[in-house]
Amino acid sequence: MASAAIGLVAVILGVRLIDNNITFESAFLVLLLTPEFYRPLRELGVARHAGMEGKAAAKRIIEILETPLPVQRVATSRKPLVDPLTITCAGVTYTYPGSERSALSGVNLTLPAGSCTALVGRSGAGKSTLVNLLLRFMDAQDGSITVNDIPLSALPVETWREYIALVPQRPYLFYGSVMANIRMARPSASAQEIIEVAELAGAAEFINQLPSGYETEIGERGARLSAGQAQRIAIARAFLKDAPLLILDEPTSSLDPKSEMLIRQALERLMHNRTALVIAHRYNTIASAEQIAIMEHGKIVEIGKPERLLQQDGSYTQLMEMYRKARVTI
């Protein structure tokens, strides 16, 4: 209606100008004032659409808030965990609601205490689902996950997550300073401790080059940082938390070769005497693991040390051949 009215006014002014019934100055002034006259009507339309979208969003939010929690919140075990941790998955099965195919089907996997296990597989193989189960975002529908022989479902969720440090492939950084984003891993950490972990993560060099150093505001989602810099902030968080279980989702995927080498050395120090699970997509990550598990269609099809898997001439051998060809092509 507002657009049509403005167009009608413009046509009338044009006709009157042709007939010399109005001066150009007056017509131009009226044409400038017409959109302002109809602005409240346009704003009313925008507000109405925003209200409709907000109503739909509120309805969806209420549905989510009323959804029962997918994990057991009541702790049944008071036995304290002792570092380092041994995690055992026995016959773990999980199917997402509405899906006919199991995301995980009878997964048997042990993460030995103080060792690094690389989890390898194509997209959709079930790697992320297994990680979500370990993080207690949901519970296994069948089978069991134990930590030092204690059922994972028997541990308080908040307490269990204190034992985990996660470095996702795409870490989320919040609006605030670099120091505040690193300190999220341990709010009581001092400024000196944050500087030390940033050096260990290979982030100190670029942080010192920022306009205000560690006090630089980086914006929501780390708007001022590159993907590799954001990844190093996430690794610094893991150093600061100093948790006995590390879950790394290809932590060097966004780094240049020089930074990747520095981060790989830092991660080796970080994983010392800790249990680590690495979601691996690159050869360098796989090569440093003490145990490799190959996932296909929600199942562990091969597991063992790299040397032994190469002798089996199976999925791992084919994967290494693919990496070798890719490196030759590059």
C-alpha positions in Angstrom: 0.0 0.0 0.0 2.8 2.4 0.9 4.7 1.7 -2.4 1.5 2.1 -4.4 0.6 5.4 -2.7 4.1 6.8 -3.3 4.0 5.7 -6.9 0.6 7.3 -7.4 1.8 10.6 -5.9 4.8 10.5 -8.2 2.5 10.1 -11.2 0.2 12.9 -10.2 3.2 15.2 -9.6 4.6 14.3 -13.1 1.3 15.1 -14.8 0.9 18.4 -13.0 4.5 19.3 -13.9 3.7 18.6 -17.6 0.6 20.8 -17.3 2.6 23.5 -15.5 0.2 23.3 -12.5 3.0 23.0 -10.0 6.6 24.3 -9.8 9.5 21.9 -9.9 10.7 22.9 -6.5 7.3 22.2 -4.9 6.9 18.9 -6.7 10.4 17.8 -5.7 9.7 18.7 -2.0 6.4 16.8 -2.0 8.1 13.7 -3.6 10.8 13.8 -0.8 8.2 14.1 2.0 5.9 11.4 0.7 8.0 8.4 1.8 8.4 9.9 5.2 4.6 10.3 5.4 4.1 6.6 4.8 7.1 5.5 7.0 4.9 4.6 10.0 2.8 2.4 7.8 5.9 0.6 6.5 7.3 0.2 10.0 3.9 -1.2 11.1 4.2 -3.8 8.4 7.8 -4.7 9.4 6.8 -5.0 13.1 3.9 -7.3 12.2 6.1 -9.6 10.2 8.7 -9.6 13.0 5.9 -10.4 15.5 4.7 -13.4 13.3 8.3 -14.7 13.1 8.8 -14.2 16.8 5.6 -16.1 17.6 6.7 -19.0 15.4 10.1 -19.0 17.0 8.7 -18.9 20.6 6.5 -21.8 19.8 9.5 -23.8 18.6 11.6 -22.7 21.7 8.8 -23.9 24.0 8.7 -27.3 22.3 12.5 -27.6 22.8 12.3 -26.5 26.4 9.5 -29.1 27.1 11.4 -31.9 25.4 12.5 -34.5 28.0 16.3 -34.6 28.6 17.9 -37.4 26.6 20.3 -38.3 29.4 19.9 -39.6 32.9 20.6 -36.8 35.3 20.4 -38.7 38.6 23.8 -40.0 39.7 23.9 -43.5 41.2 27.7 -43.7 41.8 29.7 -41.7 44.2 33.0 -43.4 43.5 35.6 -40.8 42.4 37.4 -41.2 39.1 41.2 -41.7 39.2 43.5 -40.3 36.4 44.3 -41.5 33.8 40.9 -42.7 32.5 40.2 -46.0 30.7 37.0 -45.7 28.6 35.2 -48.9 27.3 32.3 -49.0 24.9 30.6 -52.4 24.8 27.9 -53.1 22.2 27.0 -49.4 22.0 24.0 -48.8 19.8 22.1 -45.5 19.0 19.4 -44.6 16.5 18.2 -41.0 16.1 14.5 -40.4 16.5 12.7 -40.7 13.1 15.6 -42.6 11.5 15.4 -46.2 10.3 19.1 -46.7 10.2 21.2 -46.9 13.4 23.9 -44.3 13.7 25.9 -46.7 15.9 25.4 -50.4 15.9 27.2 -52.7 18.4 30.3 -50.5 18.8 33.1 -52.1 20.8 36.0 -49.7 21.5 38.4 -49.3 24.4 40.4 -46.1 25.0 43.3 -47.3 27.1 44.5 -45.0 29.9 47.1 -42.5 28.8 47.0 -43.4 25.1 45.8 -41.7 21.9 43.1 -43.3 19.7 42.4 -42.0 16.2 38.8 -42.5 15.0 38.7 -42.6 11.2 35.8 -42.8 8.8 33.8 -41.2 6.1 31.2 -38.5 6.9 28.1 -40.1 8.4 30.1 -43.2 9.7 29.0 -42.4 13.3 32.1 -40.6 14.7 30.2 -37.5 15.9 27.5 -39.7 17.4 30.0 -41.6 19.5 31.6 -38.3 20.6 28.1 -37.0 21.6 27.6 -40.1 23.7 31.0 -39.6 25.4 30.1 -36.0 26.1 26.7 -37.1 27.6 24.6 -35.1 25.2 22.6 -38.3 25.0 22.8 -41.8 26.4 23.3 -45.1 24.5 20.1 -46.9 23.8 21.8 -50.3 24.0 25.2 -51.5 25.3 27.3 -49.6 27.9 30.0 -47.1 28.2 32.2 -47.3 31.3 34.9 -45.1 32.8 37.4 -47.0 35.0 34.7 -49.7 35.3 32.1 -47.2 36.4 29.0 -46.9 34.1 29.1 -43.5 32.4 25.3 -43.1 33.0 25.9 -43.4 36.8 28.1 -40.3 36.9 26.7 -36.8 37.4 26.7 -35.1 34.0 28.3 -31.9 35.3 31.0 -33.7 37.2 31.8 -35.9 34.2 32.2 -33.0 31.9 34.8 -31.5 34.2 37.0 -34.5 33.2 36.8 -33.6 29.4 38.5 -31.0 27.3 37.0 -30.7 23.8 38.7 -29.1 20.8 36.1 -29.0 18.0 36.9 -28.6 14.3 35.0 -25.3 14.3 35.4 -23.8 17.9 32.9 -21.2 19.0 34.4 -17.9 20.3 32.2 -15.4 22.1 32.1 -11.6 22.0 34.8 -10.4 24.4 38.5 -10.3 24.9 41.0 -13.0 23.9 41.8 -13.6 27.5 38.1 -14.0 28.5 37.6 -16.5 25.7 40.5 -18.6 26.9 39.6 -18.2 30.6 36.2 -19.9 29.9 38.0 -23.3 30.4 38.8 -22.3 34.0 37.3 -19.1 35.2 39.6 -18.9 38.2 42.8 -18.9 36.1 45.2 -16.0 36.5 46.4 -13.8 33.6 49.9 -15.4 33.8 48.4 -18.9 33.4 46.5 -17.8 30.4 49.6 -16.4 28.8 51.5 -19.6 29.5 48.8 -21.9 27.8 48.6 -19.5 24.9 52.3 -20.0 24.4 51.9 -23.8 24.6 49.1 -23.7 22.0 51.2 -21.6 19.6 48.8 -18.7 19.9 50.9 -16.1 21.8 52.6 -14.8 18.7 49.5 -13.7 16.9 47.8 -12.5 20.1 50.7 -10.2 20.9 50.3 -8.7 17.4 46.6 -7.8 18.0 45.9 -4.1 18.8 45.4 -4.6 22.5 47.0 -8.0 22.9 45.1 -10.3 25.2 42.5 -7.6 25.9 41.6 -7.3 22.2 37.8 -7.7 21.6 37.5 -10.4 18.9 33.7 -10.2 18.2 31.0 -12.9 18.1 32.3 -16.2 16.6 35.8 -14.7 16.6 35.0 -12.3 13.8 38.5 -10.7 13.9 40.4 -14.0 13.8 41.2 -16.4 11.1 40.0 -20.0 11.3 43.5 -21.2 12.3 43.8 -18.5 15.0 40.4 -19.5 16.4 41.6 -23.1 16.5 44.6 -22.2 18.5 42.5 -20.3 21.0 40.4 -23.5 21.4 43.6 -25.5 22.0 44.8 -23.0 24.6 41.4 -23.6 26.4 42.2 -27.3 26.4 45.7 -26.6 27.9 44.1 -24.4 30.6 41.4 -27.0 31.6 44.1 -29.7 32.0 41.5 -32.5 31.8 42.3 -36.2 31.8 40.3 -36.9 28.7 40.9 -35.0 25.5 38.5 -35.1 22.5 40.0 -33.5 19.4 38.1 -33.1 16.2 41.0 -32.7 13.7 42.6 -29.8 15.6 45.0 -28.9 12.8 42.5 -28.8 9.9 42.6 -25.0 9.6 46.3 -24.4 9.9 49.1 -23.7 7.5 51.9 -26.3 7.4 54.2 -24.2 9.7 51.5 -23.7 12.3 50.4 -27.3 12.0 53.8 -28.5 12.9 53.9 -26.2 16.0 50.4 -27.3 17.1 51.2 -31.0 16.6 54.2 -30.6 18.9 52.0 -28.8 21.4 49.3 -31.5 21.2 51.9 -34.1 21.9 52.7 -32.4 25.1 49.1 -31.9 25.9 48.2 -35.6 25.4 51.1 -36.8 27.6 49.7 -39.2 30.2 46.1 -38.4 29.2 43.5 -40.4 27.4 42.9 -38.9 24.0 40.3 -39.5 21.2 41.1 -37.8 17.9 38.6 -37.6 15.1 41.1 -37.9 12.3 40.9 -36.9 8.6 44.5 -36.2 7.8 47.5 -38.5 7.6 49.6 -36.6 10.1 47.0 -37.0 12.8 46.5 -40.7 12.1 50.3 -41.4 12.0 50.8 -40.1 15.6 48.1 -42.3 17.2 48.9 -45.4 19.2 45.6 -47.0 18.2 43.4 -46.6 15.2 39.7 -47.4 14.8 38.1 -47.4 11.4 34.3 -46.7 11.4 31.9 -47.6 8.6 28.1 -47.4 8.7 28.1 -47.0 12.5 30.4 -50.0 13.2 34.1 -50.4 14.0 35.4 -52.5 11.1 39.1 -52.4 12.0 41.0 -51.5 15.2 44.6 -51.9 16.3 48.0 -50.4 16.0 49.0 -48.8 12.7 51.6 -51.4 11.9 49.3 -54.3 12.4 46.5 -52.7 10.4 48.8 -52.2 7.4 49.5 -56.0 7.4 45.8 -56.8 7.1 45.4 -55.1 3.7 41.9 -53.8 4.7 40.2 -50.5 5.1 43.2 -48.8 6.8 45.5 -49.9 4.0 43.2 -48.5 1.4 43.0 -45.3 3.4 46.7 -44.9 3.5 47.0 -45.6 -0.2 44.5 -42.8 -0.8 46.5 -40.4 1.4 49.7 -41.4 -0.4 48.2 -40.6 -3.8 46.8 -37.3 -2.6 50.2 -36.3 -1.3 51.8 -37.2 -4.6 49.2 -35.2 -6.5 49.8 -32.2 -4.3 
